[in-house]
């Protein structure tokens, strides 16, 4: 499972601010909730800008070679 937030996932719609890194309160909140799914680097990227990339791992923790997941805030 790879979570991502989009512009209509917070209320009021369009409240997300991307003008400065780490300025989006909604993204800081969801990043805390997603610790189960993502590593620290991906979580920091979400808090900073709302998107992330992470290496794809199987459910047993095995890394899938040459494969990344890119989560974009759309």
C-alpha angles and dihedrals in degrees: 000000000000116000127208136173124225129197094264095050094084131057129267093035114246095020094123111113118208097169094105132023113263092009096114110096094189092056093049088055097050092044089062091052093050098060089111093061108034139046124243094263092054092046091052090051090052092050090048104044111351099254135082146179127212139172113264114246130182119238089264090057096256112145115236104227119245093359130120134177115224116199114196125191100229 
